[in-house]
Amino acid sequence: MPQNEFTKPPRAADIAARKKALEKAMALYEAYLLGYFYRRTRDYPIAEDLAQQVWVNMFRTFSIYQMTQIALILRKARQVLIDYKRKEKVRDFISFTSSVPDAQVSFEEMVEKTSTEKDAKERFWEQFSTIDASSEQKDAFWLHFYTRHTLEEIAAVIKKPRSTVYEWIERVKRECSKHYQEE
């Protein structure tokens, strides 16, 4: 196969120039990039890892000119952060099948997990004692926003369609919003 500028390996001078441009970019933006990731993850080792991913990606794909452009660096940082957040959201106990598995715990067990959570839940609903929603709707709302369960998880536990759970949660949100507006 004949070699052209796209298939031949980079020259040593090109690699040296890329390293120099990357070092300059790191000197200028490393603290900014670490701060960006730390503010969004609240975990310094993870922030360092994400920043490292950005630098490696820049070295591999950016031109020497692009390595000095903060807007491009921030775009790449945002993309790396989005990828990290997506991976973080995936829960290993949810299988990716077409059918939803049977719940391992009952709805009541999931709602009444700990006494502190129960106290927090009671204090929360005392503030919204006048809203028009069933206890099951309130429990679905609580599971979604306080304990961060997904709609699919809640639907599997209460054996209702996902769309019903979504409508319940939206209804309770509207009722809570009305309650705030009335006060």
Secondary structure, DSSP 8 states (H G I E B T S, - for coil): ----TTTS---HHHHHHHHHHHHHHHHHHHHHHHHHHHHHHS-HHHHHHHHHHHHHHHHHH--TTGGG-HHHHHHHHHHHHHHHHHHHH--TTS---SS----SS-HHHHHT--HHHHHHHHHHHHHTTT----HHHHHHHHHHHTS---HHHHHHHHT--HHHHHHHHHHHHHHHHHHHHH-
